[in-house]
Amino acid sequence: MKTARPSILILYGSLGYMLLSFFFTLLVHVSAVPLSNTLIVLIPIFSGICSYLVFYFLLKGFIQFRLATIYRSIQVNQSSVQGFNKSIDSLMEDAEKEVEEWKKNSTTEISKLKEQAEFRKEFLGNLAHELKTPVFSIQGYLLTLLDGGLEDPQVNRSFLERASKSTDRITGILEDLDQITRLEMEDLRLELRSFDLVELLRESFDFFELIAKDKDYHLVFDKSYTPKYVIADRNKMGQVFTNLISNAISYGNQSGTLTVSILNLEERFVIEFKDDGPGIEPHHLSRLFERFYRVEKSRNRNEGGSGLGLAIAKHIVESHGQSIQVKSNVGIGTTFVVSIEKSKNTGPVSSRGIPLK
């Protein structure tokens, strides 16, 4: 049930006081001093009006003072209690609205803080897991060498090479962490220039030629493409492509295929990286670009990269004002979709805008 407005409550009280004043005036008229009919009517009316005004302004001042104190404690804007021309009803209505809005915002903020705390907890756990594997490997190799393996020529070189690979893995994780930190702090400097998108994709294919060959994995275009010029940071976009191709090879099926398609839209090209791998379950897709997030928690940590590749790719693409999306069907495959802005030039251009041809 909605509470009556303060002014109505004061009015009811004043009417009650006026009625008591009327009976008191009649009592005086009958038992003490005879009064005229005009005074018998005017005295209660005057008393009621005075009581209404006195209680109205006293209560208004009290409410303004208390609201100002409450607003300071919850750090809400106090502009609504500083207007002396506002009625007491307006003060209460504005206070109810602002406190309700504060409550809603606080609830949302608390939910976000809980999510962030959970994310930090999970992130630190994942980071520790990522670093623990290579660190324990190095420790094991060094202990073996110190226990006598150093004198064995067949053991010492092999174990030192393995320790070196584990060190390289730690270095890669730290470098990726440094890069994604700079990306999140918007400390990413893009060297935008015109270049051939098809050529960059072919270079990315060539980079993984030997790795794909070992797994009998196939990297192909869906058809033959003529040069398509885009405006972007060539090195950064190359990093995005290599991350996507690396994931397809690492987590794809033996003898699988990654097919790349280029769709021509009005102001941009859309590149689709479609594989025929195991696919990803729907509840994983919303978190796929999180740092260190793994679809399979039991997956061997030595497989794939640092676990930051997709997070870095997302930051790079979004820093260009473009988007990266993913869609997947379990047992059928996964498709990553990246957009990139078209270039107004019909040929490659240097970072200073000078045509290279």
N, C-alpha and C positions, 0 to 999 in steps of 0.2 A: 504494500500500500504506500502510495506516495505521500510524503510529509507535506503539510500545509506550508505556504510561504510565511516567512517571519513577519511580514507586515500584517498578514491576516491574523496571526496569533496575537500580535500587539493590539489589533483592532478589537478582537474578542475580549481581551483583557480590559481594554478601555471601556467597552460597552458594559462589561460586568461592573467595573468601578463606577461608571455613570449611574447604573441602576442602584448600587449601594448608596451613592451620593443622593439619589432622589429619595430613597426611603429615609435617610438620615435627615434630609431637609424637611420632609413631612413630619418627622418626629419632633424636630425643633419647632416647627410651625404649630403643632398641636400642643406640645407640652411646655414650651418656653416662650418663644417670641413669635407673634403672628406675622406671617409674611404674605406679600402679595402673590397672586397667581403667576405673575411674570417672573418673580425671583425664584419661585418654586420650580419653574421650568428652566430658567437660565443657569442657575447654580449647578445642577447636575450636568447640563450640556457643557458648560465652561470647564468643569472638573474633568469630564471625559476627554475633551480636546487637549487640555493641559497634560493629562496623564499619558495620552497617546504620543504627544510630541516629546515629552520627557523620556519615556521609555524607548521611543523610536531612536532618538539621537544618542542616548546612553548605550543602547544595545548596538547601534551601528558603530560607534567608536570602539566598543569592546570587541566586536567582530573584526574590525579592521586591524586592531592591534594584535589579536590572536592569530589572524590569518597571516599577517606579516611575519610573526614569529615562526609559524609553521612553515611558511614558504622558505624562510631562511634556512631552516633545518633540513628541508628536502631539496634546497637549491632550485626552486622553481621561480620563474619570472614573477616579480611582484607588481607589475604594472596594473593588474586588475584591482588591487587593493589601494592604490594611490589616487584613484579618481574620487574626489569628495562629492562630485555631482551625481555619482551613481547611487541608485536606490539600494536599500538593504537587500531586496530580493535579487537585484542584479549581481551584487557582491557574492551572495551565496551560490547563485547559478554559475557564475564564472569560476568560483572556487571549486565547485563540484566537477565542472568540466576539466579544469586544469589538473586537479588531483587525479581524476580518472585517466587523463592522458599521461600523467607522470607514472601512474601505476602500470599502464600498458607499456610505456617505454622501458620502465624498470624491469618488467617481466621479460621483455624482448632482450634487453641488455644482459640480464642474468642467464637467459638461455644461450646467448652467444658466448658469454664467458665460460659457461659449462662446456660448450662445444669446443672452444679454444683450449680449455684445460685438458679435455680428453684428447684433442688433436696433438697437443704438446707431449702428453704422456705417451701416446702411441708413436709419435715421431721420435722421441728419445729412445724408446724401446727398439724401434726399427733401426735407428742409427747405431745403437750399441750392437745389435745383431749383425748389421752389415760390416762393422769394423772388427767384431769379435772373431769371425772366421779367419780372415787373413792374419790377424795378430796371433791367434793361437797356432796357426800354421807356421809362422815365422819362429815362434817360441819353440815349437816342436823340432823344427829343423836345426835351430841353434843348439838345443840341448843334445840332440843326437851327435852333432859335430863335436861338442865339448866332451861328450862321453867316449870319444875315441874315433868317431867317424871322420874327423879332420885328417887323420893320418892315412885313411883309405882313399886312394885316388879315384876309385870308382864311385865313392859315396860323396866326397866333399864337394866336387863340382856340381853334381846333380842336385844336391840339397841347397847349395848356394843359389843355383838358378831358380829353384822353386821358391826360395825365400825372396829372391829378387822379383818374381812375378807377383807374390803376395804384397810386396812393398809397392809395386806399380798399381795394384788394385786399390790400396789405401790412398795413394796419391791421386788416383782417378776420382775416388769418392770425395776427397777433400777439395779437389779442383771443381768438381760439379757443385758441391755445396757452396763454394765461394761464388761461383757463377750465378747460381739461383738466388743467393742472397743479394747480389748486386742487381739482379733482374727485379726482385721484389722491392728493392729500394729505388727503383726507377733510375738506376745508374747505368743504363744500357745506351751506348752510343751507336746509332745505326749509320752505316755508310751506304746511303741509298743511291742506286744507279741502275741503269737499264742493262739487262742481260737476257740471254736466251734460256728460258725455263727448261726446254727439252734437253739442251746441252748439259745443264746442271744435273738433271735427272740421270742422264747417261753416265756422267762422271760418278754419281753415287752408285749406280749399278756396277761400274768397273771397280770401285773401291771394295765391293763385297764379292768380287768374282771368285776368288780362291776359297773364301769361307763358304759361299753358296755351293761351290763345286764339291767340297768335302761332304756336304749334306745332300748332294744331288737336288739342290733347291734351285728353282727357276725364277729369274727376275725378268719380266717382259712388259712391253707396252701393249695395250689392247689393239693398237693399230699404228701405222706409220704416221709420224707427225712432222710437219714443217716447223721451222723456228717460230717460237712464240715469246715475244719480249715482255718482260715484266719489270716493275720498279720496286726494288727491295734491297736489303743487305744480302749480297750473294753468299758470303761466308756463313752468316747466321741461318739463312734458309737452307743452305747445304747441310748444316748441323741438324736441322729439323728432319730433312729427308733421310739422312743416315740413321737417325734415331728410330724412325718408323721402319726403315728397311731392316735394321739390326733386330728389332723386336720381332718382325715377321719371320726372320730366319731362325732366331733363337727359340721361339716358342711355337713355330710352325711344325707341320708334319714332315717326316722324311719324304723326299721327292715331291715336296709341295711346290706351290706356285704363288708368287706375288704379282698381281697384274695392276699396272698403273694406267689410269685414264685421265685425260685432260678435257674438261668441259669448258666451253667458251660462253661466258655470260657477257652482259653489257659492259661492265667496267672492270671485270676481274676474271681470272681463270680459277677454276676449281679442280684440284688434283685429288683423285681418289686412289688410295692404296688398298687394294682388295686382296686378301689372302684366303686360302682354303684350309685354314688351320682348325683347331678344335673349337674356336669361338669362345665367347665370354658370357657368363650368365648375367641377366639384366640387372640384378642388384649390385653388381660390381661396377657398372658403367659410370655411375655418377661420381665415383671416387678414383677412377682410373688415372687421372692426372695429378693425384696427390703425391707428395714426395715419399718415396720408399714403399708406396702401396703395392702389394702383391696380390694378384688374383688367387694364386694358390699359395697358402701360407707354408705348405710343406715343400714348396719348390726348392730345388738346390740353389743356394745363394751364389754358387760359382757360375751358374748359368745366366747369361744375359749381362747387362751392364751394372751400373751403380744403383739402379732403382730410381734415378732422378731424370732419366732421359725424357719421359713424357711430360713431366712437370716443366723442364727446361723448354721443351718444344712448345708447350702452351704459352709460356711467357714470351718467347720470341715471336710467335705468330701474333699474339695480341698486342705486342709492342708495335707491330706494323699496322695496327688497326684492323686486323683480319681475324678470322676464327678458325678453330680446329675442332672437329667433332668426331664422334665414334659411334658406329652402329655394329651390332653383332648378332649372330644367330648360333646358338650352341650346336656343334656338329657340322656347321656349314662354313663358317669363317667370319672374319672381322674386316670392317672397312673403316679406315681413317680418311676424313675429308678435310682438306686444307684449302683455304682461299688465299689468293694473292693478287695484288692490284696490277692491272695492265699498264704497260708503258706507252706513252704517246710517241716514243721514238720507234723507228722500224729497224733499229740496229743497236749493238752494244754501246754503252756510254760509260766514261770514267766516272769516278766519284765526284769530279768537279763539273760534270755535265758535258765533257768534251767527247764527241763521237770518236769511236775507236776504228771505224772503218770509213 
